[in-house]
Amino acid sequence: DSARNGFSFKGIKDYLECYQSGKLTPSQVAKNIIAMLEDCDKSTPPLRAIVQWDREQIMLMAEASTTRYRNKCTLSCLDGIPVCLKEEFKVVPYHHRVGTVYLGTQPETEDATVAKKLREAGAIIIGVSNMHELGTGTTGCNPNRYHKIPRNPYNPNHFTGGSSSGSAAAVAAGLCPVAIGTDGGGSVRIPASFCGVVGLKGTFGRISCHGSLPLSYSTVSVGPICTSVADAAIVYSILAEPDLLYPYGLKQPKATLSDMCAPDLKGLKLGVDWTFFKACDAEVLSACEKAVKHLQSLGASVVEVSLPEMEEARVAHVICILSEMRDFLQPDFNKHFHEMNLETRASLALASQFTALDYIKANRQRTRSMRFLQEIFSTVNCILTPAVPCTAPRIYESDLLAGSSDMSFTVRSMRFMQLGNFTGIPGLVVPIAYSTAGLPISLQVMAKWWDEAVLLRIGLKLEQFRGQTKKPSIYYDILA
């Protein structure tokens, strides 16, 4: 922990200090949150981070937590901590709509594994968060009647990024210090970057996807969006373990946080492919290069690496994710075509053009890309890239009505994200600076499979680089 002057986000530690000192109880915090949720729905424009919440449910969990604090028998360091989950997860008693108007017609009766684990840890689930319809885009633009467009807390005239849009907005706006998202093409890391918070995509299979809609079974990982790297580590350590209901993660090694708090980065080798790294806006590049120098000053060495066949990997990732989504959503596409957003229809129509041959070739490319990474990770501990090549794009009036479809932006925003989804390696994005327009800029660290610990170790040091945290223009101080 480093004491800061000026603004700092309220994290898990701040909540625990309030509870342990008796300054506030989880019940009082829950009442504050309910008041804020009512307020942000009425604001102009509405924040639209949390799209379903229930006063009674929130108070029930908070009162149970308050009793545990009173009796000194708390369940974990997430006891009493407000969290939200992306609408892609089943959460009792909410509707599992996944960003659509036609799914989840009945309230859920069973929790997804991550929701269940958060409840068991004593967390207060404050509701489910907004998302890009069916996870098909990277802006977070979802104009349908249940969702509307979530606003970026740093500038409400800009997008949050997607598809875990509401999760990142809720954390950046102070509604909860922890949110859970899913990431098939940057869907945790893009909104975390655009909203100036920390996003972790675990190794493929590390955190159970059971109970989330299986949109793309070979590219999607689950991960936390938090106000700090330390908080991401706490949530990761609670959620990361095998789940009998989710076969992809059964053989995983035990999750550790080894050396996470080492005083420096001596002995670590940071791989950078400078040609790949530099394909971003000038402001983003300048901030990211300075952040790399900061890591070097802490004893890490920067090693030039070459990431081969990145264009092939990029195309192959698109073929894999869209083919799998199209396959899973075939009945929806036939039956609910006219209830889908225009952008979703276009993406799924595009996906129907891929052939079985394309899919097989794309998976051969996956094997090649994984082998290249195996070799690279035998020489370096991690790979550094900017998180997103640009800052959050502007929202136009027309987006509010008809949605937004900008393929060139989608492709660009995923540039540094796809390798992690395609090959299953973990990635962490950490905010490092702000553009002249005041929008957040982040750096990404990727490591070999199951080595989230090294990401968190580097992430802690990256946080120190930023110096001052800018307060978002929409911010609710729940503990005030």
C-alpha positions as CSV (number, residue, x, y, z in Angstrom):
1,D,0.0,0.0,0.0
2,S,1.3,3.4,-0.9
3,A,-0.3,6.5,0.7
4,R,-1.3,9.0,-2.0
5,N,-2.2,12.6,-2.1
6,G,-5.3,13.7,-3.9
7,F,-7.9,11.3,-5.2
8,S,-7.8,7.6,-4.9
9,F,-10.4,4.9,-5.6
10,K,-12.0,3.2,-2.6
11,G,-10.8,-0.4,-2.7
12,I,-11.4,-3.6,-0.7
13,K,-9.0,-2.4,2.1
14,D,-11.0,0.8,2.6
15,Y,-14.2,-1.1,3.1
16,L,-12.6,-3.6,5.5
17,E,-11.1,-0.7,7.5
18,C,-14.6,0.8,7.9
19,Y,-16.2,-2.5,8.9
20,Q,-13.4,-3.5,11.3
21,S,-13.3,-0.1,13.0
22,G,-17.1,0.0,13.3
23,K,-17.2,3.3,11.4
24,L,-19.7,1.8,9.0
25,T,-21.5,-1.5,8.7
26,P,-22.2,-3.5,5.5
27,S,-25.9,-2.6,6.0
28,Q,-25.1,1.2,6.0
29,V,-22.9,0.7,2.9
30,A,-25.8,-1.2,1.2
31,K,-28.2,1.7,1.9
32,N,-25.7,4.1,0.4
33,I,-25.4,1.9,-2.7
34,I,-29.2,1.7,-3.1
35,A,-29.4,5.5,-2.9
36,M,-26.6,5.8,-5.5
37,L,-28.2,3.3,-7.8
38,E,-31.4,5.3,-7.8
39,D,-29.5,8.5,-8.4
40,C,-27.4,7.2,-11.3
41,D,-30.6,6.0,-13.1
42,K,-32.1,9.5,-12.8
43,S,-28.9,11.4,-13.8
44,T,-28.6,13.0,-17.3
45,P,-27.4,11.1,-19.1
46,P,-28.1,7.9,-17.0
47,L,-24.9,5.9,-16.2
48,R,-26.5,2.6,-17.1
49,A,-23.8,0.5,-15.4
50,I,-26.0,-1.7,-13.4
51,V,-29.1,-2.8,-15.4
52,Q,-30.8,-5.1,-12.8
53,W,-30.8,-4.7,-9.0
54,D,-33.1,-5.5,-6.1
55,R,-33.2,-3.6,-2.9
56,E,-34.4,-6.5,-0.8
57,Q,-31.6,-8.9,-2.1
58,I,-28.9,-6.3,-1.5
59,M,-30.1,-5.6,2.1
60,L,-30.4,-9.4,2.9
61,M,-26.8,-10.0,2.0
62,A,-25.6,-6.8,3.8
63,E,-27.5,-7.6,7.0
64,A,-26.1,-11.2,7.1
65,S,-22.6,-9.7,6.7
66,T,-23.2,-7.1,9.4
67,T,-24.1,-9.9,11.8
68,R,-20.9,-11.8,10.9
69,Y,-18.8,-8.7,11.6
70,R,-20.6,-8.2,14.9
71,N,-19.9,-11.8,15.9
72,K,-16.4,-11.7,14.5
73,C,-16.9,-14.6,12.2
74,T,-16.4,-13.2,8.7
75,L,-16.1,-15.6,5.8
76,S,-13.3,-14.0,3.8
77,C,-11.7,-10.6,2.9
78,L,-14.6,-10.1,0.5
79,D,-17.2,-10.3,3.3
80,G,-19.4,-7.2,3.0
81,I,-17.6,-6.0,-0.2
82,P,-20.0,-4.8,-2.9
83,V,-19.6,-6.6,-6.3
84,C,-21.5,-6.9,-9.6
85,L,-21.5,-9.5,-12.3
86,K,-21.8,-9.1,-16.0
87,E,-25.3,-10.0,-17.3
88,E,-23.6,-12.9,-19.1
89,F,-23.6,-14.8,-15.8
90,K,-26.6,-16.4,-14.2
91,V,-27.3,-14.6,-10.9
92,V,-30.4,-15.4,-8.7
93,P,-33.0,-13.8,-8.9
94,Y,-32.1,-11.7,-12.0
95,H,-32.9,-12.3,-15.6
96,H,-30.1,-13.9,-17.6
97,R,-30.6,-11.6,-20.6
98,V,-26.9,-11.4,-21.9
99,G,-27.5,-7.9,-23.3
100,T,-30.6,-8.9,-25.3
101,V,-34.4,-8.2,-25.1
102,Y,-35.4,-11.8,-25.8
103,L,-33.3,-14.1,-23.5
104,G,-33.9,-14.6,-19.7
105,T,-37.7,-14.2,-19.8
106,Q,-37.9,-15.8,-16.3
107,P,-35.8,-14.9,-13.2
108,E,-32.8,-17.2,-12.6
109,T,-33.1,-20.0,-10.0
110,E,-29.5,-21.1,-10.0
111,D,-26.2,-19.2,-9.7
112,A,-23.2,-19.4,-12.0
113,T,-20.1,-20.8,-10.3
114,V,-18.5,-17.4,-9.8
115,A,-21.7,-15.9,-8.3
116,K,-21.9,-18.9,-6.0
117,K,-18.3,-18.4,-4.9
118,L,-18.8,-14.7,-4.3
119,R,-21.8,-15.4,-2.1
120,E,-19.9,-18.0,-0.2
121,A,-17.1,-15.4,0.4
122,G,-19.7,-13.1,1.9
123,A,-19.7,-10.5,-0.9
124,I,-22.8,-8.3,-1.4
125,I,-24.0,-8.7,-5.0
126,I,-25.4,-5.3,-5.9
127,G,-26.9,-6.5,-9.2
128,V,-25.9,-7.5,-12.8
129,S,-24.1,-5.1,-15.1
130,N,-24.7,-3.9,-18.6
131,M,-23.0,-5.5,-21.6
132,H,-22.7,-5.3,-25.3
133,E,-25.5,-7.4,-26.8
134,L,-24.3,-11.1,-26.8
135,G,-20.8,-9.8,-26.3
136,T,-20.5,-9.1,-30.1
137,G,-18.6,-5.7,-29.9
138,T,-16.0,-3.6,-28.2
139,T,-17.8,-0.3,-27.7
140,G,-20.4,-1.3,-25.1
141,C,-23.1,0.4,-27.3
142,N,-26.4,-1.4,-26.7
143,P,-29.4,0.7,-27.6
144,N,-32.1,-1.8,-26.7
145,R,-34.8,-1.0,-24.2
146,Y,-33.5,-3.0,-21.3
147,H,-29.9,-1.8,-21.5
148,K,-29.2,1.5,-23.2
149,I,-25.7,2.9,-23.5
150,P,-23.5,2.8,-20.4
151,R,-21.4,6.0,-20.0
152,N,-17.7,6.3,-19.4
153,P,-17.3,7.8,-15.8
154,Y,-14.3,9.8,-17.1
155,N,-16.3,11.4,-19.8
156,P,-20.0,10.5,-20.2
157,N,-19.9,11.5,-23.8
158,H,-17.5,8.6,-24.5
159,F,-18.0,4.8,-24.6
160,T,-17.0,2.5,-21.8
161,G,-15.6,-0.2,-24.2
162,G,-17.1,-3.7,-24.4
163,S,-18.3,-6.1,-24.0
164,S,-18.1,-6.0,-20.1
165,S,-19.1,-2.4,-20.3
166,G,-21.3,-2.0,-17.2
167,S,-18.7,-3.9,-15.1
168,A,-16.0,-1.4,-15.8
169,A,-18.3,1.6,-15.5
170,A,-19.6,0.4,-12.1
171,V,-16.0,0.1,-10.7
172,A,-14.8,3.4,-12.2
173,A,-17.9,5.2,-10.9
174,G,-17.3,3.9,-7.4
175,L,-20.5,1.8,-7.2
176,C,-18.5,-1.3,-6.2
177,P,-14.7,-1.9,-6.0
178,V,-15.1,-5.3,-7.7
179,A,-16.9,-6.5,-10.9
180,I,-16.7,-9.7,-12.9
181,G,-16.5,-9.8,-16.6
182,T,-15.8,-12.3,-19.5
183,D,-13.2,-11.8,-22.1
184,G,-13.3,-13.5,-25.6
185,G,-11.7,-10.7,-27.6
186,G,-10.6,-8.1,-25.0
187,S,-14.1,-7.9,-23.3
188,V,-12.6,-7.4,-19.7
189,R,-9.4,-5.6,-20.7
190,I,-10.8,-3.0,-23.3
191,P,-13.5,-1.6,-20.9
192,A,-11.1,-1.6,-18.0
193,S,-8.6,0.3,-20.1
194,F,-11.1,2.8,-21.4
195,C,-12.5,3.4,-17.9
196,G,-9.2,3.7,-16.1
197,V,-9.4,0.7,-13.9
198,V,-7.5,-2.7,-13.6
199,G,-8.7,-5.7,-15.6
200,L,-7.4,-9.3,-15.4
201,K,-8.1,-12.0,-18.0
202,G,-7.2,-15.3,-16.4
203,T,-5.6,-18.1,-18.3
204,F,-8.2,-20.0,-20.4
205,G,-10.0,-22.3,-17.9
206,R,-8.5,-20.8,-14.8
207,I,-11.8,-19.3,-13.5
208,S,-14.9,-21.3,-14.1
209,C,-17.3,-20.2,-16.9
210,H,-20.0,-22.5,-15.7
211,G,-23.3,-20.6,-15.7
212,S,-22.3,-18.0,-18.2
213,L,-23.7,-18.2,-21.8
214,P,-21.2,-20.3,-23.7
215,L,-20.9,-17.9,-26.6
216,S,-17.4,-18.9,-27.7
217,Y,-16.1,-22.0,-25.8
218,S,-12.4,-21.8,-26.9
219,T,-11.6,-18.1,-26.5
220,V,-13.5,-16.8,-23.4
221,S,-11.9,-16.4,-20.0
222,V,-13.4,-14.9,-16.9
223,G,-11.7,-12.2,-14.9
224,P,-12.1,-9.4,-12.3
225,I,-12.3,-5.7,-13.0
226,C,-11.1,-3.8,-9.9
227,T,-9.8,-0.4,-8.7
228,S,-6.3,-1.8,-8.0
229,V,-4.0,-4.7,-8.8
230,A,-4.0,-5.8,-5.1
231,D,-7.8,-6.1,-5.3
232,A,-7.6,-8.0,-8.6
233,A,-5.2,-10.4,-6.8
234,I,-7.6,-11.0,-3.9
235,V,-10.6,-11.7,-6.2
236,Y,-8.4,-13.9,-8.4
237,S,-7.2,-16.0,-5.5
238,I,-10.8,-16.6,-4.4
239,L,-12.2,-17.5,-7.8
240,A,-9.3,-19.3,-9.4
241,E,-9.7,-23.1,-8.9
242,P,-11.0,-26.2,-10.7
243,D,-14.7,-26.6,-11.0
244,L,-16.2,-30.0,-11.8
245,L,-18.9,-28.4,-13.8
246,Y,-16.3,-26.7,-16.1
247,P,-14.0,-29.3,-17.7
248,Y,-11.6,-26.9,-19.3
249,G,-10.0,-25.9,-16.0
250,L,-9.8,-29.3,-14.3
251,K,-6.1,-30.0,-14.8
252,Q,-4.9,-26.5,-13.7
253,P,-1.9,-26.0,-11.4
254,K,-2.7,-24.4,-8.0
255,A,-3.1,-20.6,-8.2
256,T,-0.4,-18.8,-6.2
257,L,0.6,-15.2,-5.6
258,S,4.3,-16.0,-5.2
259,D,6.7,-13.1,-5.1
260,M,3.9,-10.7,-5.9
261,C,5.1,-8.2,-3.2
262,A,8.8,-8.5,-4.1
263,P,10.4,-5.1,-3.5
264,D,11.7,-4.8,-7.1
265,L,11.6,-6.5,-10.5
266,K,15.2,-7.8,-10.5
267,G,15.7,-10.9,-12.6
268,L,12.5,-10.4,-14.6
269,K,12.8,-10.3,-18.4
270,L,10.1,-8.2,-20.2
271,G,9.6,-9.1,-23.8
272,V,8.7,-6.3,-26.3
273,D,8.1,-6.6,-30.0
274,W,8.6,-2.9,-30.8
275,T,7.1,-3.0,-34.3
276,F,3.9,-4.5,-32.9
277,F,4.0,-2.3,-29.7
278,K,4.3,1.0,-31.7
279,A,1.1,0.5,-33.8
280,C,-1.0,2.9,-31.6
281,D,-1.8,6.6,-31.2
282,A,1.1,8.9,-30.4
283,E,-0.2,9.8,-26.9
284,V,-0.7,6.1,-26.0
285,L,2.7,5.2,-27.3
286,S,4.5,7.9,-25.4
287,A,2.9,6.9,-22.1
288,C,3.5,3.2,-22.6
289,E,7.2,3.7,-23.5
290,K,7.7,5.7,-20.3
291,A,6.0,3.0,-18.3
292,V,8.3,0.4,-19.8
293,K,11.3,2.5,-18.7
294,H,9.8,2.7,-15.2
295,L,9.8,-1.1,-15.0
296,Q,13.4,-1.1,-16.2
297,S,14.3,1.3,-13.5
298,L,13.1,-1.3,-10.9
299,G,15.6,-3.9,-12.1
300,A,13.7,-5.7,-14.9
301,S,15.5,-6.1,-18.3
302,V,13.7,-5.4,-21.6
303,V,14.3,-8.0,-24.2
304,E,13.4,-7.5,-27.9
305,V,11.2,-10.4,-29.1
306,S,9.5,-11.1,-32.4
307,L,5.9,-12.1,-32.3
308,P,5.5,-14.1,-35.6
309,E,2.4,-14.4,-37.8
310,M,0.4,-11.8,-35.8
311,E,-1.8,-11.0,-38.8
312,E,-2.5,-14.7,-39.4
313,A,-3.3,-15.1,-35.6
314,R,-5.6,-12.0,-35.7
315,V,-7.7,-13.3,-38.6
316,A,-7.7,-16.8,-37.1
317,H,-9.0,-15.5,-33.8
318,V,-11.9,-13.7,-35.6
319,I,-12.8,-16.9,-37.5
320,C,-12.7,-18.9,-34.3
321,I,-14.7,-16.6,-32.0
322,L,-17.3,-15.7,-34.7
323,S,-17.8,-19.2,-35.9
324,E,-18.3,-20.5,-32.4
325,M,-20.7,-17.7,-31.6
326,R,-22.6,-18.2,-34.8
327,D,-22.8,-21.9,-34.2
328,F,-24.2,-21.4,-30.6
329,L,-26.5,-18.6,-31.7
330,Q,-27.9,-20.3,-34.8
331,P,-31.4,-20.8,-33.3
332,D,-31.4,-17.2,-32.0
333,F,-30.4,-15.9,-35.4
334,N,-33.3,-17.7,-37.0
335,K,-35.9,-17.1,-34.4
336,H,-35.0,-13.7,-32.9
337,F,-33.3,-11.9,-35.8
338,H,-35.6,-8.9,-35.7
339,E,-35.2,-8.5,-31.9
340,M,-31.4,-8.2,-32.2
341,N,-29.5,-4.9,-32.5
342,L,-28.5,-4.1,-36.1
343,E,-24.8,-4.5,-35.2
344,T,-25.3,-8.0,-33.8
345,R,-27.2,-9.0,-36.9
346,A,-24.4,-7.8,-39.1
347,S,-21.7,-9.6,-37.1
348,L,-23.6,-12.9,-37.1
349,A,-24.3,-12.5,-40.8
350,L,-20.6,-12.0,-41.4
351,A,-19.9,-15.1,-39.3
352,S,-22.1,-17.2,-41.5
353,Q,-19.7,-16.7,-44.4
354,F,-16.9,-18.7,-42.7
355,T,-16.6,-22.3,-43.7
356,A,-15.6,-25.5,-41.8
357,L,-12.3,-25.3,-43.7
358,D,-11.7,-21.8,-42.4
359,Y,-12.3,-23.0,-38.9
360,I,-10.0,-25.9,-39.2
361,K,-7.2,-23.8,-40.7
362,A,-7.7,-21.2,-37.9
363,N,-7.2,-23.8,-35.3
364,R,-4.0,-25.0,-37.0
365,Q,-2.8,-21.5,-36.7
366,R,-3.7,-21.5,-33.0
367,T,-1.4,-24.5,-32.5
368,R,1.4,-22.7,-34.3
369,S,0.9,-19.5,-32.3
370,M,0.9,-21.4,-29.0
371,R,4.2,-23.1,-30.0
372,F,5.8,-19.7,-30.9
373,L,4.7,-18.4,-27.5
374,Q,6.1,-21.5,-25.7
375,E,9.5,-20.6,-27.3
376,I,9.2,-16.9,-26.4
377,F,8.3,-17.6,-22.8
378,S,11.4,-19.8,-22.4
379,T,13.4,-16.6,-22.8
380,V,11.2,-13.9,-21.2
381,N,8.8,-13.8,-18.2
382,C,6.2,-11.7,-19.9
383,I,5.2,-9.7,-23.0
384,L,4.4,-6.0,-22.8
385,T,2.0,-4.1,-25.2
386,P,-0.2,-1.0,-24.9
387,A,-3.7,-2.2,-23.8
388,V,-5.7,-0.5,-26.6
389,P,-4.2,1.6,-29.4
390,C,-6.5,4.6,-28.7
391,T,-8.6,6.1,-25.9
392,A,-12.4,5.6,-25.6
393,P,-14.3,6.8,-28.7
394,R,-17.0,9.4,-28.6
395,I,-20.7,8.6,-28.5
396,Y,-22.8,10.2,-31.3
397,E,-26.5,11.0,-31.1
398,S,-27.3,8.3,-33.8
399,D,-25.6,5.6,-31.6
400,L,-28.3,6.1,-29.0
401,L,-31.0,5.3,-31.4
402,A,-29.6,2.7,-33.9
403,G,-26.4,1.6,-32.2
404,S,-22.9,1.8,-33.6
405,S,-21.1,-0.5,-36.1
406,D,-17.6,0.5,-36.9
407,M,-15.6,-2.6,-38.0
408,S,-12.3,-0.7,-38.3
409,F,-12.6,0.5,-34.7
410,T,-13.5,-3.1,-33.5
411,V,-10.5,-4.5,-35.3
412,R,-8.2,-1.8,-34.0
413,S,-9.4,-2.0,-30.4
414,M,-8.7,-5.7,-30.3
415,R,-5.2,-5.4,-31.8
416,F,-3.3,-6.1,-28.6
417,M,-6.0,-8.3,-27.0
418,Q,-6.5,-11.2,-29.5
419,L,-3.3,-13.1,-28.8
420,G,-4.3,-13.7,-25.2
421,N,-7.8,-15.0,-26.2
422,F,-6.5,-17.0,-29.2
423,T,-3.8,-18.9,-27.3
424,G,-5.3,-18.8,-23.8
425,I,-2.5,-16.9,-22.0
426,P,-3.4,-14.5,-19.2
427,G,-3.3,-10.7,-19.5
428,L,-3.5,-7.8,-17.1
429,V,-4.2,-4.1,-18.0
430,V,-3.2,-1.3,-15.6
431,P,-4.0,2.4,-16.1
432,I,-0.8,4.4,-16.4
433,A,-1.7,7.9,-17.7
434,Y,-4.4,10.1,-19.2
435,S,-4.6,11.7,-22.6
436,T,-4.7,15.5,-23.0
437,A,-8.5,15.1,-23.2
438,G,-8.4,13.4,-19.8
439,L,-9.2,9.9,-21.0
440,P,-7.4,6.9,-19.4
441,I,-4.4,5.1,-21.1
442,S,-3.3,1.6,-20.0
443,L,-0.4,-0.8,-20.5
444,Q,-0.9,-4.6,-20.9
445,V,1.2,-7.4,-19.4
446,M,0.8,-11.0,-20.7
447,A,2.5,-14.1,-19.3
448,K,2.7,-17.8,-20.0
449,W,-0.2,-20.1,-19.2
450,W,-1.1,-20.2,-15.4
451,D,1.5,-17.6,-14.5
452,E,-0.9,-14.8,-13.3
453,A,1.4,-14.3,-10.3
454,V,4.1,-12.6,-12.4
455,L,1.4,-10.3,-14.0
456,L,0.3,-9.2,-10.6
457,R,3.8,-8.6,-9.4
458,I,4.6,-6.4,-12.4
459,G,1.2,-4.7,-12.2
460,L,1.8,-3.6,-8.6
461,K,4.9,-1.8,-9.8
462,L,3.2,-0.3,-12.8
463,E,0.6,1.3,-10.5
464,Q,3.4,3.4,-8.9
465,F,4.3,4.8,-12.3
466,R,1.0,6.7,-12.7
467,G,1.7,9.1,-9.8
468,Q,-1.6,10.8,-9.6
469,T,-5.1,9.3,-10.2
470,K,-7.6,11.6,-11.9
471,K,-11.0,11.6,-10.3
472,P,-13.7,10.4,-12.8
473,S,-16.3,13.1,-13.6
474,I,-19.0,10.6,-12.4
475,Y,-17.9,9.2,-9.1
476,Y,-19.9,8.0,-6.0
477,D,-18.1,7.8,-2.7
478,I,-20.0,5.0,-1.0
479,L,-18.0,5.3,2.2
480,A,-18.4,9.1,2.6
